[in-house]
Amino acid sequence: MALTGLQIYKLLPQTNCKECGYPTCLAFAMKLAAKQVSLDLCPDASDEAKETLGAASVPPIRKVAVGSGDYKVEMGEEVVLFRHDKTFYHETVLALGVAVDQPEAEFLEAVKTITGAAFDRAGECIAITMIALRDKAGNSTAFAKRAKLIADHSPLPIVLVTDDPEKAQAAADKLTDGSAILYGATTETASAFVDLAKAKKMPLALQADSLEELADLAEKVAGMGFKDLILDPGFVNQAEMLKNQTLIRRIALDRKVKGFGYPTSTVIPEGTDAFQMGLLSSLGIAKYTGLIIVPEWQTWHFMPLLTMRQNIYTDPQKPLQVDGGIYEVGEPLEDSPVYVSTNFSLTYFMLSSEIDASDHPAWIVIVDAEGMSVLTAWSAGKFGGEQVGKAVLASGIGDKIKHRKVVIPGYVAVIKGEMEDAMPGWEIMVGPQEAADIPSYVKEVWLRSAS
């Protein structure tokens, strides 16, 4: 029977030493209960705690990390099959490929493009976080030289994609320990790759012809004393990719089969059509792939894939949100418009972007609606006229403007009357339904009302 966080807490030393990486023993206990960490992190765990919690506290899917500092990337440690059951924790890593045989100028330009693929969306940075060096024509020296070239021009961790242990060794020797993934060992090369992975503290991706062979190989490697593994079941077609990725996740979570208790990966075949490349990448993001290596890519792949990943890996129980209060867009004055909206992050950033594009600075009063969008909040009773009216008055916006007008979203025009009752002396104006119509609304409605 699973223990609760409080039950686990009673078995911990309760010293709050922070050696485990968490501020309190209770916080650590909650992570143990969710199977997101291992008891090994606690330096003072008693023999009783180890005996009681030991195996039960180990996450069903091991966490694997590569890189350091701001560029550290983590995979695995997932505890549910469906994100609405809890949440997904470590977003799919997109590793975009560069090849050893590319001309150097083209190679460096690709490295630069991948490294710079970072965008702000809804107040969060979404980015490509890894570079995959593909072994093509050439020897160990050429492979090592290109690995060093990436490291010299990018802080991103690297995937060394080669089935040749000698080439992997040559490249790894040019890199900082822990800064790359070795990809990919087979039953025949496992021993050599494990020795290298141990020495360089680099995660190791395993490849096999079937799921059974893959699980057996993972257990064999774990028996050699190395567990920072990634499982690649191979790519046959889209249907097989979906089946294999789902089976590995399901077996790891439901049956606790140790050989499947690791994050997974997929290498999309070279020569895949650009649109199919995007489709397969999106499938991997949606269905459990921890690492996707995209050997041939287009820059137009970036935003759709990163946006999809951000949406899937947002905690469904805690939407992206901003704090309630008054926000300035540009340098608003006493006669500038006042818009009212919810604290759903995407809603706020879309609204502020369109206000900025209108060339008319404005105030935004954000009402705390538990991170819901406007229509969702209204239907849930979190954005009613009386609530919004009181929130606007309490914000203090009246001290910043000389007029008494606020603009509400067009989708909730129905709250206008209740807001007028809650805000005597104020004019409640109904704005456009879509944020994109803000620039025209300012010119055609707001400025005319002010004249």
ROSEZA-19701 format. One record per residue (C-alpha): z, x, y. Coordinates in steps of 0.25 Angstrom, whole numbers, plus 5000, padded with zeros to 4 digits. Example, Ala and Ser with C-alpha at 12.3 -4.5 7.8 and 13.67 -1.06 7.14 Angstrom:
% ROSEZA-19701
<rec><up>5031</up><east>5049</east><north>4982</north></rec>
<rec><up>5029</up><east>5055</east><north>4996</north></rec>
% end
This chain:
% ROSEZA-19701
<rec><up>5000</up><east>5000</east><north>5000</north></rec>
<rec><up>4996</up><east>5005</east><north>5014</north></rec>
<rec><up>5008</up><east>5009</east><north>5023</north></rec>
<rec><up>5009</up><east>5005</east><north>5037</north></rec>
<rec><up>5010</up><east>5015</east><north>5049</north></rec>
<rec><up>5025</up><east>5012</east><north>5050</north></rec>
<rec><up>5027</up><east>5014</east><north>5035</north></rec>
<rec><up>5020</up><east>5027</east><north>5036</north></rec>
<rec><up>5028</up><east>5031</east><north>5049</north></rec>
<rec><up>5041</up><east>5030</east><north>5042</north></rec>
<rec><up>5036</up><east>5041</east><north>5032</north></rec>
<rec><up>5032</up><east>5050</east><north>5043</north></rec>
<rec><up>5042</up><east>5060</east><north>5049</north></rec>
<rec><up>5042</up><east>5053</east><north>5062</north></rec>
<rec><up>5043</up><east>5065</east><north>5071</north></rec>
<rec><up>5031</up><east>5062</east><north>5080</north></rec>
<rec><up>5027</up><east>5077</east><north>5079</north></rec>
<rec><up>5012</up><east>5074</east><north>5082</north></rec>
<rec><up>5008</up><east>5085</east><north>5072</north></rec>
<rec><up>4999</up><east>5074</east><north>5065</north></rec>
<rec><up>4991</up><east>5072</east><north>5078</north></rec>
<rec><up>4997</up><east>5059</east><north>5081</north></rec>
<rec><up>5008</up><east>5056</east><north>5092</north></rec>
<rec><up>5018</up><east>5049</east><north>5083</north></rec>
<rec><up>5021</up><east>5048</east><north>5068</north></rec>
<rec><up>5019</up><east>5033</east><north>5069</north></rec>
<rec><up>5005</up><east>5035</east><north>5075</north></rec>
<rec><up>5002</up><east>5045</east><north>5063</north></rec>
<rec><up>5008</up><east>5034</east><north>5053</north></rec>
<rec><up>4998</up><east>5024</east><north>5059</north></rec>
<rec><up>4987</up><east>5033</east><north>5057</north></rec>
<rec><up>4992</up><east>5036</east><north>5042</north></rec>
<rec><up>4992</up><east>5021</east><north>5040</north></rec>
<rec><up>4978</up><east>5019</east><north>5044</north></rec>
<rec><up>4974</up><east>5031</east><north>5035</north></rec>
<rec><up>4968</up><east>5039</east><north>5047</north></rec>
<rec><up>4976</up><east>5051</east><north>5045</north></rec>
<rec><up>4983</up><east>5059</east><north>5034</north></rec>
<rec><up>4998</up><east>5062</east><north>5032</north></rec>
<rec><up>4994</up><east>5077</east><north>5031</north></rec>
<rec><up>4994</up><east>5077</east><north>5047</north></rec>
<rec><up>5009</up><east>5075</east><north>5047</north></rec>
<rec><up>5016</up><east>5088</east><north>5045</north></rec>
<rec><up>5030</up><east>5082</east><north>5042</north></rec>
<rec><up>5027</up><east>5071</east><north>5032</north></rec>
<rec><up>5037</up><east>5070</east><north>5022</north></rec>
<rec><up>5034</up><east>5071</east><north>5007</north></rec>
<rec><up>5038</up><east>5056</east><north>5006</north></rec>
<rec><up>5027</up><east>5053</east><north>5017</north></rec>
<rec><up>5017</up><east>5062</east><north>5010</north></rec>
<rec><up>5019</up><east>5055</east><north>4997</north></rec>
<rec><up>5019</up><east>5041</east><north>5002</north></rec>
<rec><up>5008</up><east>5043</east><north>5012</north></rec>
<rec><up>5000</up><east>5054</east><north>5007</north></rec>
<rec><up>4987</up><east>5049</east><north>5001</north></rec>
<rec><up>4989</up><east>5035</east><north>5007</north></rec>
<rec><up>4988</up><east>5041</east><north>5021</north></rec>
<rec><up>4975</up><east>5049</east><north>5019</north></rec>
<rec><up>4963</up><east>5042</east><north>5027</north></rec>
<rec><up>4953</up><east>5037</east><north>5017</north></rec>
<rec><up>4942</up><east>5044</east><north>5024</north></rec>
<rec><up>4946</up><east>5058</east><north>5028</north></rec>
<rec><up>4944</up><east>5062</east><north>5043</north></rec>
<rec><up>4934</up><east>5074</east><north>5045</north></rec>
<rec><up>4934</up><east>5081</east><north>5058</north></rec>
<rec><up>4924</up><east>5091</east><north>5064</north></rec>
<rec><up>4924</up><east>5098</east><north>5078</north></rec>
<rec><up>4935</up><east>5100</east><north>5088</north></rec>
<rec><up>4940</up><east>5095</east><north>5101</north></rec>
<rec><up>4932</up><east>5084</east><north>5108</north></rec>
<rec><up>4921</up><east>5086</east><north>5098</north></rec>
<rec><up>4929</up><east>5084</east><north>5086</north></rec>
<rec><up>4923</up><east>5074</east><north>5076</north></rec>
<rec><up>4930</up><east>5066</east><north>5066</north></rec>
<rec><up>4925</up><east>5057</east><north>5054</north></rec>
<rec><up>4931</up><east>5049</east><north>5043</north></rec>
<rec><up>4946</up><east>5043</east><north>5043</north></rec>
<rec><up>4940</up><east>5029</east><north>5043</north></rec>
<rec><up>4949</up><east>5018</east><north>5036</north></rec>
<rec><up>4941</up><east>5006</east><north>5036</north></rec>
<rec><up>4927</up><east>5001</east><north>5032</north></rec>
<rec><up>4925</up><east>4992</east><north>5044</north></rec>
<rec><up>4929</up><east>4995</east><north>5058</north></rec>
<rec><up>4935</up><east>4981</east><north>5061</north></rec>
<rec><up>4945</up><east>4984</east><north>5050</north></rec>
<rec><up>4951</up><east>4995</east><north>5058</north></rec>
<rec><up>4942</up><east>5004</east><north>5065</north></rec>
<rec><up>4933</up><east>5016</east><north>5063</north></rec>
<rec><up>4939</up><east>5029</east><north>5067</north></rec>
<rec><up>4929</up><east>5041</east><north>5067</north></rec>
<rec><up>4915</up><east>5038</east><north>5072</north></rec>
<rec><up>4903</up><east>5042</east><north>5065</north></rec>
<rec><up>4899</up><east>5056</east><north>5069</north></rec>
<rec><up>4884</up><east>5057</east><north>5073</north></rec>
<rec><up>4879</up><east>5071</east><north>5070</north></rec>
<rec><up>4865</up><east>5074</east><north>5076</north></rec>
<rec><up>4856</up><east>5084</east><north>5070</north></rec>
<rec><up>4850</up><east>5097</east><north>5074</north></rec>
<rec><up>4842</up><east>5105</east><north>5065</north></rec>
<rec><up>4842</up><east>5120</east><north>5062</north></rec>
<rec><up>4827</up><east>5121</east><north>5063</north></rec>
<rec><up>4826</up><east>5114</east><north>5077</north></rec>
<rec><up>4821</up><east>5124</east><north>5088</north></rec>
<rec><up>4833</up><east>5129</east><north>5096</north></rec>
<rec><up>4830</up><east>5122</east><north>5109</north></rec>
<rec><up>4828</up><east>5109</east><north>5102</north></rec>
<rec><up>4841</up><east>5111</east><north>5094</north></rec>
<rec><up>4849</up><east>5114</east><north>5106</north></rec>
<rec><up>4844</up><east>5102</east><north>5113</north></rec>
<rec><up>4848</up><east>5093</east><north>5102</north></rec>
<rec><up>4862</up><east>5099</east><north>5101</north></rec>
<rec><up>4863</up><east>5097</east><north>5116</north></rec>
<rec><up>4858</up><east>5083</east><north>5115</north></rec>
<rec><up>4868</up><east>5079</east><north>5103</north></rec>
<rec><up>4880</up><east>5086</east><north>5111</north></rec>
<rec><up>4877</up><east>5078</east><north>5123</north></rec>
<rec><up>4876</up><east>5065</east><north>5116</north></rec>
<rec><up>4888</up><east>5059</east><north>5122</north></rec>
<rec><up>4889</up><east>5046</east><north>5130</north></rec>
<rec><up>4900</up><east>5037</east><north>5137</north></rec>
<rec><up>4900</up><east>5023</east><north>5131</north></rec>
<rec><up>4911</up><east>5013</east><north>5134</north></rec>
<rec><up>4920</up><east>5024</east><north>5139</north></rec>
<rec><up>4918</up><east>5032</east><north>5126</north></rec>
<rec><up>4910</up><east>5045</east><north>5124</north></rec>
<rec><up>4901</up><east>5043</east><north>5112</north></rec>
<rec><up>4894</up><east>5055</east><north>5107</north></rec>
<rec><up>4886</up><east>5062</east><north>5096</north></rec>
<rec><up>4897</up><east>5071</east><north>5090</north></rec>
<rec><up>4891</up><east>5081</east><north>5080</north></rec>
<rec><up>4878</up><east>5089</east><north>5078</north></rec>
<rec><up>4872</up><east>5091</east><north>5064</north></rec>
<rec><up>4865</up><east>5104</east><north>5062</north></rec>
<rec><up>4854</up><east>5102</east><north>5051</north></rec>
<rec><up>4850</up><east>5113</east><north>5041</north></rec>
<rec><up>4835</up><east>5114</east><north>5041</north></rec>
<rec><up>4827</up><east>5126</east><north>5039</north></rec>
<rec><up>4833</up><east>5139</east><north>5041</north></rec>
<rec><up>4844</up><east>5148</east><north>5036</north></rec>
<rec><up>4859</up><east>5149</east><north>5037</north></rec>
<rec><up>4858</up><east>5157</east><north>5050</north></rec>
<rec><up>4849</up><east>5147</east><north>5057</north></rec>
<rec><up>4859</up><east>5136</east><north>5053</north></rec>
<rec><up>4871</up><east>5144</east><north>5058</north></rec>
<rec><up>4864</up><east>5147</east><north>5071</north></rec>
<rec><up>4861</up><east>5133</east><north>5074</north></rec>
<rec><up>4875</up><east>5129</east><north>5071</north></rec>
<rec><up>4880</up><east>5139</east><north>5081</north></rec>
<rec><up>4870</up><east>5134</east><north>5091</north></rec>
<rec><up>4875</up><east>5120</east><north>5090</north></rec>
<rec><up>4890</up><east>5125</east><north>5092</north></rec>
<rec><up>4886</up><east>5133</east><north>5104</north></rec>
<rec><up>4880</up><east>5121</east><north>5111</north></rec>
<rec><up>4888</up><east>5109</east><north>5106</north></rec>
<rec><up>4903</up><east>5106</east><north>5104</north></rec>
<rec><up>4899</up><east>5096</east><north>5094</north></rec>
<rec><up>4903</up><east>5098</east><north>5079</north></rec>
<rec><up>4891</up><east>5101</east><north>5070</north></rec>
<rec><up>4887</up><east>5096</east><north>5056</north></rec>
<rec><up>4881</up><east>5108</east><north>5048</north></rec>
<rec><up>4871</up><east>5100</east><north>5039</north></rec>
<rec><up>4867</up><east>5110</east><north>5028</north></rec>
<rec><up>4869</up><east>5110</east><north>5013</north></rec>
<rec><up>4868</up><east>5125</east><north>5013</north></rec>
<rec><up>4883</up><east>5131</east><north>5013</north></rec>
<rec><up>4877</up><east>5144</east><north>5018</north></rec>
<rec><up>4871</up><east>5138</east><north>5030</north></rec>
<rec><up>4883</up><east>5129</east><north>5033</north></rec>
<rec><up>4892</up><east>5142</east><north>5032</north></rec>
<rec><up>4883</up><east>5150</east><north>5042</north></rec>
<rec><up>4883</up><east>5138</east><north>5052</north></rec>
<rec><up>4898</up><east>5135</east><north>5050</north></rec>
<rec><up>4901</up><east>5150</east><north>5053</north></rec>
<rec><up>4895</up><east>5148</east><north>5067</north></rec>
<rec><up>4904</up><east>5136</east><north>5070</north></rec>
<rec><up>4918</up><east>5134</east><north>5074</north></rec>
<rec><up>4927</up><east>5129</east><north>5062</north></rec>
<rec><up>4927</up><east>5114</east><north>5061</north></rec>
<rec><up>4916</up><east>5112</east><north>5070</north></rec>
<rec><up>4905</up><east>5107</east><north>5060</north></rec>
<rec><up>4903</up><east>5099</east><north>5047</north></rec>
<rec><up>4897</up><east>5105</east><north>5035</north></rec>
<rec><up>4886</up><east>5096</east><north>5029</north></rec>
<rec><up>4884</up><east>5095</east><north>5018</north></rec>
<rec><up>4890</up><east>5100</east><north>5005</north></rec>
<rec><up>4886</up><east>5095</east><north>4991</north></rec>
<rec><up>4892</up><east>5097</east><north>4977</north></rec>
<rec><up>4885</up><east>5110</east><north>4976</north></rec>
<rec><up>4889</up><east>5116</east><north>4989</north></rec>
<rec><up>4902</up><east>5110</east><north>4991</north></rec>
<rec><up>4910</up><east>5122</east><north>4988</north></rec>
<rec><up>4903</up><east>5131</east><north>4998</north></rec>
<rec><up>4904</up><east>5120</east><north>5009</north></rec>
<rec><up>4919</up><east>5118</east><north>5006</north></rec>
<rec><up>4922</up><east>5132</east><north>5008</north></rec>
<rec><up>4914</up><east>5132</east><north>5021</north></rec>
<rec><up>4920</up><east>5119</east><north>5026</north></rec>
<rec><up>4935</up><east>5124</east><north>5023</north></rec>
<rec><up>4932</up><east>5138</east><north>5030</north></rec>
<rec><up>4926</up><east>5131</east><north>5043</north></rec>
<rec><up>4934</up><east>5119</east><north>5043</north></rec>
<rec><up>4922</up><east>5110</east><north>5043</north></rec>
<rec><up>4920</up><east>5096</east><north>5037</north></rec>
<rec><up>4910</up><east>5096</east><north>5025</north></rec>
<rec><up>4900</up><east>5085</east><north>5022</north></rec>
<rec><up>4897</up><east>5082</east><north>5007</north></rec>
<rec><up>4884</up><east>5077</east><north>5002</north></rec>
<rec><up>4881</up><east>5071</east><north>4988</north></rec>
<rec><up>4871</up><east>5063</east><north>4981</north></rec>
<rec><up>4880</up><east>5051</east><north>4978</north></rec>
<rec><up>4893</up><east>5045</east><north>4983</north></rec>
<rec><up>4900</up><east>5049</east><north>4970</north></rec>
<rec><up>4896</up><east>5063</east><north>4971</north></rec>
<rec><up>4900</up><east>5063</east><north>4986</north></rec>
<rec><up>4914</up><east>5058</east><north>4983</north></rec>
<rec><up>4915</up><east>5068</east><north>4971</north></rec>
<rec><up>4911</up><east>5080</east><north>4980</north></rec>
<rec><up>4921</up><east>5076</east><north>4991</north></rec>
<rec><up>4932</up><east>5076</east><north>4981</north></rec>
<rec><up>4927</up><east>5089</east><north>4976</north></rec>
<rec><up>4927</up><east>5095</east><north>4990</north></rec>
<rec><up>4941</up><east>5089</east><north>4993</north></rec>
<rec><up>4946</up><east>5096</east><north>4981</north></rec>
<rec><up>4941</up><east>5109</east><north>4986</north></rec>
<rec><up>4951</up><east>5107</east><north>4998</north></rec>
<rec><up>4941</up><east>5102</east><north>5008</north></rec>
<rec><up>4941</up><east>5087</east><north>5013</north></rec>
<rec><up>4934</up><east>5087</east><north>5027</north></rec>
<rec><up>4922</up><east>5080</east><north>5021</north></rec>
<rec><up>4911</up><east>5071</east><north>5025</north></rec>
<rec><up>4903</up><east>5063</east><north>5014</north></rec>
<rec><up>4888</up><east>5062</east><north>5015</north></rec>
<rec><up>4883</up><east>5053</east><north>5004</north></rec>
<rec><up>4868</up><east>5056</east><north>5008</north></rec>
<rec><up>4857</up><east>5048</east><north>5014</north></rec>
<rec><up>4847</up><east>5040</east><north>5006</north></rec>
<rec><up>4844</up><east>5028</east><north>5015</north></rec>
<rec><up>4851</up><east>5018</east><north>5024</north></rec>
<rec><up>4857</up><east>5009</east><north>5013</north></rec>
<rec><up>4862</up><east>5021</east><north>5005</north></rec>
<rec><up>4869</up><east>5026</east><north>5018</north></rec>
<rec><up>4876</up><east>5013</east><north>5021</north></rec>
<rec><up>4880</up><east>5012</east><north>5006</north></rec>
<rec><up>4886</up><east>5026</east><north>5005</north></rec>
<rec><up>4893</up><east>5026</east><north>5018</north></rec>
<rec><up>4899</up><east>5013</east><north>5015</north></rec>
<rec><up>4903</up><east>5016</east><north>5001</north></rec>
<rec><up>4910</up><east>5029</east><north>5005</north></rec>
<rec><up>4918</up><east>5022</east><north>5016</north></rec>
<rec><up>4922</up><east>5011</east><north>5007</north></rec>
<rec><up>4926</up><east>5019</east><north>4995</north></rec>
<rec><up>4934</up><east>5029</east><north>5004</north></rec>
<rec><up>4942</up><east>5017</east><north>5011</north></rec>
<rec><up>4943</up><east>5007</east><north>4999</north></rec>
<rec><up>4944</up><east>5016</east><north>4987</north></rec>
<rec><up>4950</up><east>5029</east><north>4993</north></rec>
<rec><up>4940</up><east>5037</east><north>4985</north></rec>
<rec><up>4943</up><east>5052</east><north>4990</north></rec>
<rec><up>4929</up><east>5057</east><north>4989</north></rec>
<rec><up>4924</up><east>5047</east><north>4999</north></rec>
<rec><up>4936</up><east>5048</east><north>5009</north></rec>
<rec><up>4928</up><east>5056</east><north>5019</north></rec>
<rec><up>4919</up><east>5053</east><north>5031</north></rec>
<rec><up>4904</up><east>5051</east><north>5028</north></rec>
<rec><up>4891</up><east>5056</east><north>5033</north></rec>
<rec><up>4876</up><east>5054</east><north>5033</north></rec>
<rec><up>4864</up><east>5063</east><north>5036</north></rec>
<rec><up>4853</up><east>5054</east><north>5041</north></rec>
<rec><up>4840</up><east>5060</east><north>5035</north></rec>
<rec><up>4831</up><east>5069</east><north>5043</north></rec>
<rec><up>4818</up><east>5062</east><north>5047</north></rec>
<rec><up>4824</up><east>5048</east><north>5048</north></rec>
<rec><up>4818</up><east>5039</east><north>5059</north></rec>
<rec><up>4825</up><east>5040</east><north>5072</north></rec>
<rec><up>4828</up><east>5025</east><north>5072</north></rec>
<rec><up>4833</up><east>5026</east><north>5057</north></rec>
<rec><up>4841</up><east>5038</east><north>5061</north></rec>
<rec><up>4848</up><east>5029</east><north>5071</north></rec>
<rec><up>4850</up><east>5017</east><north>5061</north></rec>
<rec><up>4856</up><east>5026</east><north>5050</north></rec>
<rec><up>4865</up><east>5033</east><north>5060</north></rec>
<rec><up>4870</up><east>5019</east><north>5065</north></rec>
<rec><up>4872</up><east>5015</east><north>5050</north></rec>
<rec><up>4881</up><east>5027</east><north>5048</north></rec>
<rec><up>4889</up><east>5024</east><north>5060</north></rec>
<rec><up>4891</up><east>5010</east><north>5056</north></rec>
<rec><up>4894</up><east>5013</east><north>5041</north></rec>
<rec><up>4904</up><east>5024</east><north>5040</north></rec>
<rec><up>4896</up><east>5037</east><north>5041</north></rec>
<rec><up>4906</up><east>5047</east><north>5047</north></rec>
<rec><up>4895</up><east>5057</east><north>5051</north></rec>
<rec><up>4880</up><east>5055</east><north>5053</north></rec>
<rec><up>4870</up><east>5066</east><north>5054</north></rec>
<rec><up>4858</up><east>5062</east><north>5062</north></rec>
<rec><up>4848</up><east>5074</east><north>5060</north></rec>
<rec><up>4837</up><east>5068</east><north>5069</north></rec>
<rec><up>4841</up><east>5060</east><north>5081</north></rec>
<rec><up>4836</up><east>5054</east><north>5094</north></rec>
<rec><up>4845</up><east>5054</east><north>5107</north></rec>
<rec><up>4843</up><east>5039</east><north>5107</north></rec>
<rec><up>4851</up><east>5038</east><north>5094</north></rec>
<rec><up>4864</up><east>5042</east><north>5102</north></rec>
<rec><up>4868</up><east>5030</east><north>5110</north></rec>
<rec><up>4866</up><east>5019</east><north>5099</north></rec>
<rec><up>4873</up><east>5027</east><north>5089</north></rec>
<rec><up>4884</up><east>5032</east><north>5097</north></rec>
<rec><up>4886</up><east>5018</east><north>5103</north></rec>
<rec><up>4886</up><east>5011</east><north>5089</north></rec>
<rec><up>4896</up><east>5022</east><north>5084</north></rec>
<rec><up>4905</up><east>5019</east><north>5096</north></rec>
<rec><up>4905</up><east>5004</east><north>5094</north></rec>
<rec><up>4908</up><east>5006</east><north>5079</north></rec>
<rec><up>4919</up><east>5016</east><north>5081</north></rec>
<rec><up>4926</up><east>5008</east><north>5092</north></rec>
<rec><up>4939</up><east>5002</east><north>5086</north></rec>
<rec><up>4936</up><east>4987</east><north>5084</north></rec>
<rec><up>4951</up><east>4984</east><north>5087</north></rec>
<rec><up>4951</up><east>4992</east><north>5100</north></rec>
<rec><up>4938</up><east>4990</east><north>5108</north></rec>
<rec><up>4934</up><east>5001</east><north>5118</north></rec>
<rec><up>4941</up><east>4997</east><north>5131</north></rec>
<rec><up>4945</up><east>5001</east><north>5145</north></rec>
<rec><up>4958</up><east>4999</east><north>5152</north></rec>
<rec><up>4959</up><east>4986</east><north>5161</north></rec>
<rec><up>4959</up><east>4988</east><north>5176</north></rec>
<rec><up>4950</up><east>4991</east><north>5187</north></rec>
<rec><up>4938</up><east>5000</east><north>5186</north></rec>
<rec><up>4929</up><east>5005</east><north>5197</north></rec>
<rec><up>4914</up><east>5007</east><north>5195</north></rec>
<rec><up>4909</up><east>5016</east><north>5206</north></rec>
<rec><up>4917</up><east>5015</east><north>5219</north></rec>
<rec><up>4920</up><east>5000</east><north>5221</north></rec>
<rec><up>4924</up><east>4995</east><north>5234</north></rec>
<rec><up>4932</up><east>4983</east><north>5239</north></rec>
<rec><up>4920</up><east>4974</east><north>5239</north></rec>
<rec><up>4914</up><east>4979</east><north>5225</north></rec>
<rec><up>4913</up><east>4970</east><north>5213</north></rec>
<rec><up>4924</up><east>4968</east><north>5203</north></rec>
<rec><up>4920</up><east>4966</east><north>5189</north></rec>
<rec><up>4929</up><east>4961</east><north>5178</north></rec>
<rec><up>4928</up><east>4964</east><north>5163</north></rec>
<rec><up>4935</up><east>4967</east><north>5150</north></rec>
<rec><up>4940</up><east>4981</east><north>5146</north></rec>
<rec><up>4930</up><east>4982</east><north>5134</north></rec>
<rec><up>4925</up><east>4996</east><north>5137</north></rec>
<rec><up>4910</up><east>4994</east><north>5135</north></rec>
<rec><up>4911</up><east>4982</east><north>5144</north></rec>
<rec><up>4917</up><east>4990</east><north>5155</north></rec>
<rec><up>4908</up><east>5002</east><north>5154</north></rec>
<rec><up>4896</up><east>4993</east><north>5154</north></rec>
<rec><up>4901</up><east>4985</east><north>5166</north></rec>
<rec><up>4904</up><east>4998</east><north>5173</north></rec>
<rec><up>4891</up><east>5004</east><north>5170</north></rec>
<rec><up>4883</up><east>4992</east><north>5176</north></rec>
<rec><up>4892</up><east>4992</east><north>5188</north></rec>
<rec><up>4889</up><east>5006</east><north>5190</north></rec>
<rec><up>4874</up><east>5003</east><north>5189</north></rec>
<rec><up>4875</up><east>4992</east><north>5199</north></rec>
<rec><up>4878</up><east>5002</east><north>5210</north></rec>
<rec><up>4889</up><east>4993</east><north>5215</north></rec>
<rec><up>4903</up><east>4999</east><north>5212</north></rec>
<rec><up>4913</up><east>4989</east><north>5206</north></rec>
<rec><up>4927</up><east>4986</east><north>5201</north></rec>
<rec><up>4929</up><east>4982</east><north>5186</north></rec>
<rec><up>4942</up><east>4975</east><north>5182</north></rec>
<rec><up>4944</up><east>4977</east><north>5167</north></rec>
<rec><up>4952</up><east>4967</east><north>5160</north></rec>
<rec><up>4959</up><east>4971</east><north>5148</north></rec>
<rec><up>4953</up><east>4962</east><north>5137</north></rec>
<rec><up>4957</up><east>4971</east><north>5125</north></rec>
<rec><up>4944</up><east>4978</east><north>5125</north></rec>
<rec><up>4935</up><east>4966</east><north>5123</north></rec>
<rec><up>4922</up><east>4963</east><north>5129</north></rec>
<rec><up>4921</up><east>4952</east><north>5139</north></rec>
<rec><up>4916</up><east>4941</east><north>5130</north></rec>
<rec><up>4925</up><east>4945</east><north>5119</north></rec>
<rec><up>4937</up><east>4946</east><north>5128</north></rec>
<rec><up>4935</up><east>4932</east><north>5134</north></rec>
<rec><up>4933</up><east>4926</east><north>5120</north></rec>
<rec><up>4946</up><east>4933</east><north>5115</north></rec>
<rec><up>4954</up><east>4927</east><north>5127</north></rec>
<rec><up>4955</up><east>4941</east><north>5134</north></rec>
<rec><up>4946</up><east>4939</east><north>5146</north></rec>
<rec><up>4949</up><east>4925</east><north>5151</north></rec>
<rec><up>4949</up><east>4921</east><north>5165</north></rec>
<rec><up>4963</up><east>4921</east><north>5168</north></rec>
<rec><up>4966</up><east>4934</east><north>5161</north></rec>
<rec><up>4954</up><east>4941</east><north>5168</north></rec>
<rec><up>4958</up><east>4935</east><north>5182</north></rec>
<rec><up>4973</up><east>4940</east><north>5180</north></rec>
<rec><up>4968</up><east>4954</east><north>5176</north></rec>
<rec><up>4959</up><east>4955</east><north>5188</north></rec>
<rec><up>4970</up><east>4952</east><north>5197</north></rec>
<rec><up>4980</up><east>4961</east><north>5190</north></rec>
<rec><up>4970</up><east>4973</east><north>5191</north></rec>
<rec><up>4972</up><east>4974</east><north>5206</north></rec>
<rec><up>4957</up><east>4973</east><north>5209</north></rec>
<rec><up>4960</up><east>4964</east><north>5221</north></rec>
<rec><up>4966</up><east>4976</east><north>5228</north></rec>
<rec><up>4953</up><east>4984</east><north>5227</north></rec>
<rec><up>4943</up><east>4974</east><north>5232</north></rec>
<rec><up>4942</up><east>4965</east><north>5244</north></rec>
<rec><up>4934</up><east>4954</east><north>5238</north></rec>
<rec><up>4939</up><east>4944</east><north>5227</north></rec>
<rec><up>4928</up><east>4944</east><north>5217</north></rec>
<rec><up>4927</up><east>4948</east><north>5202</north></rec>
<rec><up>4915</up><east>4948</east><north>5193</north></rec>
<rec><up>4918</up><east>4943</east><north>5178</north></rec>
<rec><up>4908</up><east>4945</east><north>5167</north></rec>
<rec><up>4897</up><east>4934</east><north>5166</north></rec>
<rec><up>4901</up><east>4932</east><north>5151</north></rec>
<rec><up>4914</up><east>4927</east><north>5154</north></rec>
<rec><up>4911</up><east>4918</east><north>5166</north></rec>
<rec><up>4919</up><east>4907</east><north>5160</north></rec>
<rec><up>4932</up><east>4915</east><north>5165</north></rec>
<rec><up>4928</up><east>4913</east><north>5180</north></rec>
<rec><up>4936</up><east>4901</east><north>5182</north></rec>
<rec><up>4949</up><east>4906</east><north>5176</north></rec>
<rec><up>4948</up><east>4919</east><north>5183</north></rec>
<rec><up>4947</up><east>4911</east><north>5196</north></rec>
<rec><up>4959</up><east>4904</east><north>5193</north></rec>
<rec><up>4966</up><east>4917</east><north>5190</north></rec>
<rec><up>4961</up><east>4924</east><north>5202</north></rec>
<rec><up>4962</up><east>4915</east><north>5214</north></rec>
<rec><up>4954</up><east>4919</east><north>5226</north></rec>
<rec><up>4944</up><east>4928</east><north>5217</north></rec>
<rec><up>4930</up><east>4925</east><north>5215</north></rec>
<rec><up>4926</up><east>4927</east><north>5200</north></rec>
<rec><up>4911</up><east>4931</east><north>5199</north></rec>
<rec><up>4904</up><east>4930</east><north>5186</north></rec>
<rec><up>4896</up><east>4943</east><north>5183</north></rec>
<rec><up>4884</up><east>4945</east><north>5174</north></rec>
<rec><up>4886</up><east>4944</east><north>5159</north></rec>
<rec><up>4880</up><east>4958</east><north>5156</north></rec>
<rec><up>4885</up><east>4971</east><north>5163</north></rec>
<rec><up>4871</up><east>4975</east><north>5165</north></rec>
<rec><up>4869</up><east>4964</east><north>5175</north></rec>
<rec><up>4880</up><east>4969</east><north>5184</north></rec>
<rec><up>4870</up><east>4977</east><north>5194</north></rec>
<rec><up>4862</up><east>4964</east><north>5197</north></rec>
<rec><up>4875</up><east>4956</east><north>5197</north></rec>
<rec><up>4880</up><east>4965</east><north>5209</north></rec>
<rec><up>4868</up><east>4963</east><north>5217</north></rec>
<rec><up>4865</up><east>4949</east><north>5214</north></rec>
<rec><up>4879</up><east>4943</east><north>5214</north></rec>
<rec><up>4890</up><east>4952</east><north>5219</north></rec>
<rec><up>4883</up><east>4957</east><north>5231</north></rec>
<rec><up>4879</up><east>4944</east><north>5235</north></rec>
<rec><up>4893</up><east>4938</east><north>5233</north></rec>
<rec><up>4898</up><east>4949</east><north>5242</north></rec>
<rec><up>4889</up><east>4947</east><north>5254</north></rec>
% end
